[in-house]
Structure formats: C-alpha cells, structure tokens
C-alpha cells in the first residue's frame, strides 16, 4: 500500500500463540520502519464506521449559524471548530478544515474533572451522533488496547504498564471535514505534523489526501487503504516509551481530488497524571525528556489558538 504495510491483526484477538506472536512482530516492524500501518481483521463492523461517516457528513452540511451554537472555546476543549480557525502556528495559510472536538465522555460530577480541566462531558450535536460515535469509540478502545499490548510485548515490556496508563485516559476524537482545495491552491488541509498521542486510529476516506513521510525520506507517499481497513500510526508518547524504537512520523492532508473529505480520527492518550519516559534505554539519537501527559495536553491545546506561540512539549528545549 504505497510503502505502508498492510497487516491482518485478527490473530491479536485469538488464542493461537504462534500466529499472535508473528502478527505482533509484523506490526512492531511497521512501527519501527515507518510508524504507520494499514490494518484489517480489526473486528469493527463496517456498518459501525459507515454510520459514523454518514452522520459526520450530515453534521457538516448544517448551516454555519447552526454549527456555531456549539463553537469551541478556550475554557472548553470540545465543540465546533470553524473552517480555518486553527492555525499551524507558523508562517502560511490556516489549515483548510472544519471539525468537531470530542473527549472521553466523563460526568461533570466525576472527581477527576477537578484534577484536570480536560475531562468533562461533551457537547453532542445530536443524540444520533452521540450513540454512533460512542459505539465506534468502544471498538477503537478494544483495537488500541490490543495494538498497545502487541507493541509492549515486542519490546519485552510488561503490557500491564501501558494498560494501567490508560485507566481514565485523555483519549479524544475529532470529526473532520476538508473542503476540496482548488488546483494550485497553496496551503494544506492540515499542515505537516506528528501526532502527540500514543496511537492514532483512522477510518480513511476513499477520497484520499493523507500523505506520510517516513523515516529518512524526503518524498511524501499517499496513505490509501482498502474498504473497511484502518490506518494506524504511532504518536510521540509511544516513541518516547519505546526509547525511539518506534517512530512518530510526519503526515499531512492535501485534499486536491475535487471532492469533500471526511474523517474521524481516534487519539489514544493516557491518564492526565501519567509521566511518559523511556521504558527501555533510549537510542543514542533520542533525546527526549519525561512528558507529563496532562501538562503536555493542555500546552498543545492552548498552542492551537491563533494568538499562541508554537510549542513542542515532547522535546527538551535545553538539548540542541
């Protein structure tokens, strides 16, 4: 698949030990080599993904004034993100997407909301969207858990360490709409970046537009996938946990195919008070400090605003 491995992960949910170990090794190899994989055999019913996609398309077709009633704000990292609202914190045009931000659904009465302001109830555009997204979210939790366990075992690390880190996580999703970019139009659907989570799961749009630049590569490759497959990639936190053995890879979206593009990525993020540090001696070239998940998540959130300065909380600014 254009240099991105296609992997059947069904053995991760079965009892056949040799097949499971072979699949673990295959997925770990993809995470070492390019940081991306296209996975099938994940067990998410096609109808679950199709239902979310249909509702996402319908939501973004609403009039702007309707969507603006749930607009995102600095004091609530949930809700509608207008087209061109968030900037890449660098020179150039704003990213050409509109979105809707959701976090793990948490009751306002849960004590964890007092400990970290990123927890709380979502603003749901409709009951149908709430039911469909939470159904898909449960499936993604299961897939992410299996993949994280596979990567831990491939490192020779106790999977319980990662399981414990995802108790009451800051996992989140973004519903996204990328209008078609005109031929020759500068800028991006979303600018080149690396994910700052542990693991990302994406149900890809047949329209395409996602591009990846692998380790040591200068060219961008298209990330396309078969129907009902998932695109999975490693984020900065898992790169740190692995001591640099798994790679968080730059990617971007350029929607120049003449059609609207829709996606709904799931971002697996640990609990707010987890401190992410290498679980194995880091590679010589890896110089990263310990990352406090809550602090980093808040810093990343605030850096999205147009008047904020760029920030990379995953690197130690004292190290050249």
Secondary structure as UniProt FT lines:
FT   TURN            2..3
FT   STRAND          6..8
FT   HELIX           10..13
FT   HELIX           17..33
FT   STRAND          36..40
FT   HELIX           46..60
FT   HELIX           64..67
FT   HELIX           68..70
FT   TURN            74..75
FT   STRAND          79..81
FT   TURN            83..84
FT   STRAND          98..103
FT   TURN            108..109
FT   HELIX           112..115
FT   TURN            117..118
FT   HELIX           127..155
FT   HELIX           159..165
FT   TURN            166..168
FT   STRAND          172..178
FT   TURN            183..184
FT   STRAND          190..193
FT   STRAND          199..202
FT   TURN            206..207
FT   STRAND          210..213
FT   TURN            215..216
FT   STRAND          221..222
FT   TURN            227..228
FT   STRAND          230..234
FT   HELIX           236..241
FT   TURN            242..244
FT   STRAND          250..253
FT   STRAND          261..268
FT   TURN            272..273
FT   STRAND          275..276
FT   TURN            284..285
FT   STRAND          291..292
FT   HELIX           293..303
FT   TURN            306..307
FT   TURN            313..314
FT   TURN            317..318
//
